């Protein structure tokens, strides 16, 4: 069954209409950059079990991001300051025997996020700073895109250089040292890359939704592939498809763009989970290096 010319033209107009706007074009470029970084980096985050760390870092960085926005310094610098303060606070709290490390992390991260939210939502804060919480991917500027592209290129280059180490440590940490692996170096580098990716993504998706593009696409790909390379490719595709679908939803339904993107990515995860269950595999099989 073929569409009539008029109907086909209407479909094409509906598909192409959003991309005639420069705002939507920049949003699309930003989400493609985030999809590329999130799909590749996210696979390592999931493999190393750093999914909770991703959310903790996002919340721990938040006060630094807010202070950076208030003072006019680069968000990357503010995020680095926030990360350092969170690390010091966690280390000090973990030294109290009655608390324990897990409790210390929860208390510090929750406290820092609450502090950042108070600063962002204070009446004296300038208009627009609340976008650090919920994001404003439709407000991305050309300079933001350039900076995001540079940071994305650096992140991907670093991951390429560390690929062998990431494989050795990720698949057998206990035997990594005899094989030339350096677990501490690799894990610290991965967490630093994660922090950088959060800073890049926070403007578009906000602190509350940034984990969606860094973890959910990789978790979706993990359900569909047992090999690292294909899982990375699938992760990028899932993030890109979810991002484009979210922008369409925002354009035609008038919903918030960042929340729409996160929702579409989660829907893709649910679909992949359903497919996985039909394959009689409630839990994903172990990943293979090749």
C-alpha positions, 0 to 999 in steps of 0.5 A, spaced: 500 500 500 502 506 497 501 513 500 497 518 496 502 524 493 498 529 498 499 524 504 506 523 502 507 530 502 504 531 509 508 526 512 514 529 509 512 536 512 511 533 519 518 530 519 522 535 516 518 541 519 522 541 526 529 542 523 527 548 519 528 552 526 536 554 528 534 552 535 532 545 533 538 544 529 543 546 535 539 542 539 539 536 534 547 537 534 547 537 541 544 531 542 548 527 537 554 529 541 551 527 547 549 520 544 556 519 541 559 520 548 554 517 552 553 511 548 561 509 548 562 511 555 556 509 558 558 502 556 564 502 560 560 505 566 555 499 566 561 494 565 564 497 571 558 498 575 559 505 576 551 507 574 550 509 581 557 513 581 554 517 575 548 519 579 552 521 585 557 525 581 551 528 578 549 530 584 555 532 587 557 536 582 551 540 582 553 546 587 559 547 583 555 548 577 551 553 580 556 557 583 560 557 576 553 559 573 552 565 579 559 567 578 560 567 571 566 562 571 566 556 566 561 550 568 567 545 567 571 549 572 565 549 577 564 542 576 571 540 578 571 544 584 564 541 586 567 534 585 573 536 589 569 538 595 565 532 594 571 527 594 574 531 600 567 531 604 566 523 603 573 522 605 572 525 611 565 522 613 567 515 611 573 516 617 567 516 622 567 509 624 559 509 626 557 512 619 561 507 614 563 509 607 556 507 604 552 512 609 557 517 608 557 517 600 549 518 601 549 523 606 554 527 603 551 527 596 544 528 598 547 534 602 551 537 596 545 536 592 540 540 597 545 545 597 545 546 590 538 546 589 537 551 595 542 556 591 539 555 584 532 556 586 533 562 591 529 568 589 536 572 589 538 567 583 538 570 576 532 567 571 534 561 568 539 558 573 534 553 574 535 550 567 541 546 571 536 542 574 532 540 568 536 542 562 534 547 556 537 543 550 533 548 546 537 554 549 544 551 546 548 556 543 553 555 537 559 556 543 556 551 547 556 546 541 563 548 539 565 546 547 561 540 547 564 538 540 571 539 543 570 535 550 567 529 546 573 529 542 577 529 548 573 524 551 573 519 545 580 520 544 582 518 551 577 512 551 581 510 545 587 510 548 585 507 554 581 501 550 586 496 552 587 497 559 579 498 560 578 491 557 583 488 561 581 491 568 574 491 566 573 483 565 578 481 570 580 486 575 583 481 580 588 478 574 589 485 571 596 487 574 600 481 572 597 482 565 599 489 565 593 493 567 593 498 572 586 498 575 587 505 580 589 509 574 583 506 569 578 507 574 580 514 576 580 516 569 573 513 567 570 517 573 574 523 571 571 522 564 564 521 567 565 527 570 566 531 564 561 528 560 556 530 566 558 537 565 557 537 558 550 534 558 548 538 564 546 544 560 542 540 555 538 535 560 539 538 567 542 535 573 536 531 574 536 527 567 543 527 565 544 520 567 539 518 562 543 519 556 549 516 560 547 510 563 540 508 560 542 507 552 548 503 554 543 499 559 539 498 553 544 496 549 547 491 554 540 487 554 541 486 546 548 485 545 554 480 549 560 484 545 563 490 547 564 493 540 556 492 538 554 494 545 557 501 544 554 502 537 547 500 539 548 505 545 550 510 540 544 508 536 539 508 542 541 515 545 540 518 538 534 515 536 531 517 543 534 524 542 530 525 536 524 522 538 524 526 544 525 532 540 519 531 535 515 529 542 517 536 545 516 540 538 509 537 537 506 536 544 509 542 547 513 538 552 519 539 556 525 537 551 530 534 556 524 530 559 521 528 553 528 525 551 529 522 557 522 519 557 523 516 550 530 513 552 527 510 558 521 507 553 527 504 548 530 501 555 523 498 556 522 495 549 529 492 549 527 489 556 521 486 554 525 483 548 530 480 552 525 477 556 522 473 550 529 471 549 528 467 556 534 471 558 531 475 564 538 477 566 543 479 560 549 474 559 556 476 560 559 481 556 565 479 551 571 483 549 571 482 542 
